[in-house]
Every structure is written in structure tokens, then in C-alpha cells.
């Protein structure tokens, strides 16, 4: 499978190519249509599988790519359920060592899923809007 781009810059997955037109699929909507070959060009550098992943909303893709374990996903779910949590609470209530907590929150922050928060006068973390949207989509 290859990716192609139309004159407007929209990326499609090439499903089937014939002499005059090609059947293409919009990776975000799944809609298939025939477009003239002379209106398409190769979208070199755009991986077809990454383009296909665009069918999943961006915040959900972020959660899926960052929370690689059930424990990491569970921590995001707990933040969604309980709200902002102080780091001390996370260390006391979950079976995570300090380096695990630091590593998870560093990755979550880099992905824009959590932000530092002052929780009862202590350093803590809360979900960002993107983090909440990503977790909500997985929970529905």
C-alpha cells in the first residue's frame, strides 16, 4: 500500500490503481473514492500505516502510543477518575517506585497528556484536555 496526495495536499491511501484513475481511501474517514491519476502524486515520506492510524482521534493515539503498559494506562485512568493527584499519593497508593513514577510522568508530560499541578500544596499531576479526551475515548 502507498500513500498519495491530491492537489489540495490531502493524503489518501492508494487502494487500487488503473490506467486513468485510482481508488483511494481517506485514512481519517474511511471513505473511498475514485480520483484521476493526473490529480495524484506520491506522498513520499508518509508511511501508509501511520496514515491509516489517523482514523483514531489524535488524543487517543497519543494515549495508545505513550501508555505502553496496563499500569501506565491505569495511572492515566486514575487521574481521570480521581482528578489531580499529588506525587506522594501516587507513591503511597500504587505499587510504583519513585523512578517509575518519574519516568511515567515525564513521558506523559512530553506527550501533552498531563501537566504539573499544585494539589493540596504539594507537587502533583493532572490530565490535560488532550489526556482526558484520549482516556475518555478508550473508556467509552
C-alpha positions, -999 to 999 in steps of 0.1 A, spaced: 0 0 0 12 35 -8 1 70 2 -8 96 -24 -17 133 -22 -42 153 -42 -37 189 -55 -51 203 -22 -25 183 -2 -49 158 13 -33 124 19 -50 92 8 -42 55 9 -40 41 -26 -63 10 -27 -63 2 -64 -47 19 -95 -59 16 -130 -49 34 -162 -68 66 -158 -80 67 -122 -72 52 -88 -94 41 -59 -82 59 -28 -93 58 8 -93 88 32 -75 75 62 -94 97 86 -129 89 75 -125 55 57 -144 69 27 -133 55 -7 -135 74 -40 -120 73 -75 -97 102 -84 -80 108 -117 -43 97 -117 -32 130 -131 -45 147 -99 -25 125 -76 12 124 -67 32 102 -44 32 113 -7 67 101 -2 78 100 34 42 94 46 41 59 60 8 42 50 3 26 84 8 59 101 -17 75 77 -41 47 84 -38 54 122 -53 88 116 -87 71 117 -82 71 155 -86 106 171 -53 123 179 -56 124 217 -64 87 217 -34 79 195 -13 98 220 -25 77 249 -21 45 230 15 53 220 26 66 253 8 42 278 25 11 266 16 -10 297 -16 -16 316 0 1 346 7 32 326 -28 33 312 -42 26 347 -24 56 360 -40 78 334 -74 63 342 -69 70 379 -60 106 371 -92 108 351 -113 92 378 -98 109 408 -86 142 394 -52 157 401 -30 136 424 0 146 445 31 126 437 32 115 473 -2 99 470 8 81 437 38 67 455 19 57 486 -12 41 470 2 24 439 29 -2 436 53 21 418 88 31 428 99 67 426 118 62 393 88 45 377 66 75 387 92 100 375 96 81 342 58 77 335 50 114 343 80 125 322 66 106 292 31 117 298 42 154 301 63 151 269 32 137 251 10 165 264 -12 141 284 -5 155 319 6 188 334 22 196 367 -4 208 393 -4 221 428 -25 196 448 -32 205 484 0 224 485 20 195 471 36 188 437 13 167 416 -1 160 382 -34 164 364 -47 153 330 -46 179 302 -77 183 280 -59 160 254 -52 134 281 -88 134 293 -102 132 257 -78 103 249 -88 83 281 -125 91 277 -124 77 241 -109 45 253 -133 41 282 -165 46 261 
